[in-house]
Amino acid sequence: MINDITNWFATQDYTAISLYIAAVLLYMAGFLGAVLPYPGCLVALGGSVCYALAVGAPYPAWWVWLILVFLAVFGTFVDNITTAMGARRFGGSKQAFWASMIGLFVGAFFFFPFGLIIGPFLAAFVAELILVRKNAKESAKSGFGAMVGLLVGVFCKVIITGIMLIITLV
């Protein structure tokens, strides 16, 4: 039994195994980055690179890499776009947008998982109330819009990361 295990380890390509493990870990971190405020799609792109190196070049074709890079860059900015659209749609200001970004960061790291929802809302609400001097009802409305925009962005990043994984594996 021990000889069988020793022989198995002696015949393995540790570089490929390490790259497969790195690809899995990077994709897991990429999906986590869809929820947390760091560029998860770019991290997932690193997982695609590790997987391609593990299976051997020339995988995949250049146009597949072009699609993966486009998705990674788009996915990195999609939460900013959807947050701005959500805040604008509900009457939010630039201050509410930036405050919601800060609220997402603070909420995610200090009050996870509830801070992902409450942080952007509270930050946009306070920014509208104090910096823009809107009333409480208007501030709550734009805070809600920023929060909805962020949640839509998170959903989009999860979908984009999933598409990147499917493209990589197919």
C-alpha positions as a LaTeX table, in Angstrom:
\begin{tabular}{lrrr}
\hline
Residue & $x$ (\AA) & $y$ (\AA) & $z$ (\AA) \\
\hline
Met1 & 0.00 & 0.00 & 0.00 \\
Ile2 & 2.71 & 2.51 & 0.97 \\
Asn3 & 4.73 & 1.51 & $-2.09$ \\
Asp4 & 1.71 & 2.15 & $-4.31$ \\
Ile5 & 1.29 & 5.65 & $-2.87$ \\
Thr6 & 5.01 & 6.36 & $-3.17$ \\
Asn7 & 5.02 & 5.17 & $-6.78$ \\
Trp8 & 1.98 & 7.29 & $-7.60$ \\
Phe9 & 3.65 & 10.41 & $-6.21$ \\
Ala10 & 6.85 & 9.62 & $-8.08$ \\
Thr11 & 5.01 & 9.48 & $-11.43$ \\
Gln12 & 3.02 & 12.68 & $-11.05$ \\
Asp13 & 3.71 & 15.97 & $-12.76$ \\
Tyr14 & 3.72 & 18.34 & $-9.79$ \\
Thr15 & 3.76 & 21.41 & $-11.99$ \\
Ala16 & 0.44 & 20.47 & $-13.61$ \\
Ile17 & $-1.08$ & 19.47 & $-10.27$ \\
Ser18 & 0.04 & 22.77 & $-8.73$ \\
Leu19 & $-1.41$ & 24.70 & $-11.64$ \\
Tyr20 & $-4.74$ & 22.86 & $-11.36$ \\
Ile21 & $-4.86$ & 23.63 & $-7.64$ \\
Ala22 & $-3.96$ & 27.26 & $-8.31$ \\
Ala23 & $-6.69$ & 27.47 & $-10.97$ \\
Val24 & $-9.32$ & 26.11 & $-8.56$ \\
Leu25 & $-8.21$ & 28.46 & $-5.77$ \\
Leu26 & $-8.12$ & 31.48 & $-8.07$ \\
Tyr27 & $-11.60$ & 30.74 & $-9.39$ \\
Met28 & $-12.91$ & 30.32 & $-5.84$ \\
Ala29 & $-11.32$ & 33.67 & $-4.96$ \\
Gly30 & $-12.79$ & 35.10 & $-8.16$ \\
Phe31 & $-16.32$ & 34.10 & $-7.16$ \\
Leu32 & $-15.69$ & 35.50 & $-3.69$ \\
Gly33 & $-14.50$ & 38.70 & $-5.35$ \\
Ala34 & $-17.87$ & 38.97 & $-7.02$ \\
Val35 & $-19.31$ & 39.59 & $-3.57$ \\
Leu36 & $-16.42$ & 41.36 & $-1.86$ \\
Pro37 & $-15.04$ & 44.64 & $-3.16$ \\
Tyr38 & $-11.96$ & 43.43 & $-5.01$ \\
Pro39 & $-11.53$ & 42.58 & $-8.71$ \\
Gly40 & $-12.72$ & 38.99 & $-8.65$ \\
Cys41 & $-13.05$ & 38.72 & $-12.42$ \\
Leu42 & $-9.37$ & 39.57 & $-12.86$ \\
Val43 & $-8.47$ & 36.97 & $-10.23$ \\
Ala44 & $-10.60$ & 34.43 & $-12.13$ \\
Leu45 & $-8.69$ & 35.34 & $-15.30$ \\
Gly46 & $-5.56$ & 34.24 & $-13.45$ \\
Gly47 & $-7.33$ & 30.94 & $-12.82$ \\
Ser48 & $-7.93$ & 30.60 & $-16.55$ \\
Val49 & $-4.24$ & 31.20 & $-17.22$ \\
Cys50 & $-3.23$ & 28.55 & $-14.66$ \\
Tyr51 & $-5.68$ & 26.07 & $-16.16$ \\
Ala52 & $-4.40$ & 26.75 & $-19.68$ \\
Leu53 & $-0.82$ & 26.20 & $-18.55$ \\
Ala54 & $-1.81$ & 22.99 & $-16.74$ \\
Val55 & $-3.44$ & 21.43 & $-19.80$ \\
Gly56 & $-0.64$ & 22.62 & $-22.07$ \\
Ala57 & $-0.34$ & 25.25 & $-24.74$ \\
Pro58 & $-1.76$ & 26.21 & $-27.22$ \\
Tyr59 & $-5.01$ & 26.26 & $-25.26$ \\
Pro60 & $-7.25$ & 28.11 & $-25.96$ \\
Ala61 & $-7.18$ & 30.11 & $-29.18$ \\
Trp62 & $-6.28$ & 33.82 & $-29.18$ \\
Trp63 & $-9.89$ & 34.90 & $-29.66$ \\
Val64 & $-10.92$ & 32.97 & $-26.53$ \\
Trp65 & $-8.29$ & 34.89 & $-24.56$ \\
Leu66 & $-9.65$ & 38.12 & $-26.04$ \\
Ile67 & $-13.14$ & 37.23 & $-24.82$ \\
Leu68 & $-11.84$ & 36.25 & $-21.36$ \\
Val69 & $-9.86$ & 39.49 & $-20.99$ \\
Phe70 & $-12.86$ & 41.55 & $-22.12$ \\
Leu71 & $-15.13$ & 39.77 & $-19.63$ \\
Ala72 & $-12.59$ & 40.24 & $-16.82$ \\
Val73 & $-12.22$ & 43.96 & $-17.48$ \\
Phe74 & $-15.97$ & 44.46 & $-17.95$ \\
Gly75 & $-16.70$ & 42.46 & $-14.80$ \\
Thr76 & $-14.28$ & 44.62 & $-12.85$ \\
Phe77 & $-16.22$ & 47.77 & $-13.71$ \\
Val78 & $-19.77$ & 46.38 & $-13.83$ \\
Asp79 & $-20.48$ & 46.99 & $-10.15$ \\
Asn80 & $-19.43$ & 50.64 & $-10.49$ \\
Ile81 & $-21.65$ & 51.02 & $-13.53$ \\
Thr82 & $-24.69$ & 49.38 & $-11.93$ \\
Thr83 & $-24.23$ & 51.27 & $-8.66$ \\
Ala84 & $-24.09$ & 54.57 & $-10.51$ \\
Met85 & $-27.14$ & 53.61 & $-12.58$ \\
Gly86 & $-29.06$ & 52.53 & $-9.46$ \\
Ala87 & $-28.18$ & 55.68 & $-7.56$ \\
Arg88 & $-29.02$ & 57.90 & $-10.54$ \\
Arg89 & $-32.27$ & 56.04 & $-11.23$ \\
Phe90 & $-33.42$ & 56.72 & $-7.68$ \\
Gly91 & $-32.18$ & 60.32 & $-7.63$ \\
Gly92 & $-28.79$ & 59.81 & $-6.02$ \\
Ser93 & $-25.81$ & 62.11 & $-6.34$ \\
Lys94 & $-22.12$ & 61.48 & $-7.02$ \\
Gln95 & $-21.54$ & 61.72 & $-3.29$ \\
Ala96 & $-24.05$ & 58.92 & $-2.72$ \\
Phe97 & $-22.32$ & 56.77 & $-5.33$ \\
Trp98 & $-18.87$ & 57.16 & $-3.80$ \\
Ala99 & $-20.21$ & 56.80 & $-0.29$ \\
Ser100 & $-21.94$ & 53.55 & $-1.26$ \\
Met101 & $-18.62$ & 52.22 & $-2.59$ \\
Ile102 & $-16.95$ & 53.07 & 0.70 \\
Gly103 & $-19.91$ & 51.59 & 2.56 \\
Leu104 & $-19.57$ & 48.36 & 0.62 \\
Phe105 & $-15.89$ & 48.11 & 1.49 \\
Val106 & $-16.36$ & 48.91 & 5.18 \\
Gly107 & $-19.48$ & 46.77 & 5.48 \\
Ala108 & $-17.91$ & 43.79 & 3.74 \\
Phe109 & $-14.80$ & 43.69 & 5.86 \\
Phe110 & $-16.15$ & 44.71 & 9.25 \\
Phe111 & $-19.75$ & 43.48 & 9.24 \\
Phe112 & $-19.75$ & 40.55 & 6.80 \\
Pro113 & $-22.21$ & 39.31 & 5.47 \\
Phe114 & $-24.88$ & 41.83 & 6.53 \\
Gly115 & $-22.57$ & 44.75 & 5.83 \\
Leu116 & $-22.72$ & 43.95 & 2.12 \\
Ile117 & $-26.30$ & 45.18 & 2.06 \\
Ile118 & $-26.46$ & 47.61 & 4.96 \\
Gly119 & $-23.10$ & 49.32 & 4.34 \\
Pro120 & $-23.84$ & 50.79 & 0.89 \\
Phe121 & $-27.34$ & 51.82 & 1.90 \\
Leu122 & $-26.27$ & 53.59 & 5.10 \\
Ala123 & $-23.28$ & 55.27 & 3.48 \\
Ala124 & $-25.34$ & 56.63 & 0.56 \\
Phe125 & $-28.12$ & 57.67 & 2.93 \\
Val126 & $-25.74$ & 59.60 & 5.19 \\
Ala127 & $-23.96$ & 61.19 & 2.21 \\
Glu128 & $-27.23$ & 62.43 & 0.78 \\
Leu129 & $-28.45$ & 63.61 & 4.17 \\
Ile130 & $-25.28$ & 65.42 & 5.28 \\
Leu131 & $-23.28$ & 66.30 & 2.17 \\
Val132 & $-26.08$ & 67.01 & $-0.30$ \\
Arg133 & $-28.55$ & 68.14 & 2.37 \\
Lys134 & $-31.54$ & 66.21 & 1.10 \\
Asn135 & $-34.39$ & 65.26 & 3.38 \\
Ala136 & $-34.59$ & 61.81 & 4.95 \\
Lys137 & $-37.08$ & 60.44 & 2.42 \\
Glu138 & $-35.01$ & 61.46 & $-0.61$ \\
Ser139 & $-31.82$ & 60.25 & 1.09 \\
Ala140 & $-33.37$ & 56.87 & 1.81 \\
Lys141 & $-34.56$ & 56.62 & $-1.78$ \\
Ser142 & $-31.09$ & 57.24 & $-3.24$ \\
Gly143 & $-29.52$ & 54.96 & $-0.61$ \\
Phe144 & $-31.92$ & 52.24 & $-1.68$ \\
Gly145 & $-31.02$ & 52.86 & $-5.33$ \\
Ala146 & $-27.31$ & 52.59 & $-4.61$ \\
Met147 & $-27.86$ & 49.38 & $-2.67$ \\
Val148 & $-29.98$ & 47.87 & $-5.46$ \\
Gly149 & $-27.35$ & 48.88 & $-8.01$ \\
Leu150 & $-24.62$ & 47.22 & $-5.98$ \\
Leu151 & $-26.63$ & 44.02 & $-5.60$ \\
Val152 & $-27.31$ & 43.95 & $-9.34$ \\
Gly153 & $-23.57$ & 44.45 & $-9.89$ \\
Val154 & $-22.74$ & 41.55 & $-7.58$ \\
Phe155 & $-25.20$ & 39.34 & $-9.45$ \\
Cys156 & $-23.68$ & 40.39 & $-12.79$ \\
Lys157 & $-20.13$ & 39.69 & $-11.57$ \\
Val158 & $-21.14$ & 36.21 & $-10.42$ \\
Ile159 & $-22.67$ & 35.54 & $-13.85$ \\
Ile160 & $-19.62$ & 36.93 & $-15.68$ \\
Thr161 & $-17.23$ & 34.86 & $-13.55$ \\
Gly162 & $-19.35$ & 31.78 & $-14.23$ \\
Ile163 & $-19.26$ & 32.46 & $-17.97$ \\
Met164 & $-15.48$ & 32.83 & $-17.78$ \\
Leu165 & $-15.23$ & 29.47 & $-16.01$ \\
Ile166 & $-17.42$ & 27.77 & $-18.59$ \\
Ile167 & $-15.40$ & 29.25 & $-21.47$ \\
Thr168 & $-12.18$ & 28.13 & $-19.80$ \\
Leu169 & $-13.36$ & 24.56 & $-19.28$ \\
Val170 & $-14.95$ & 24.15 & $-22.70$ \\
\hline
\end{tabular}
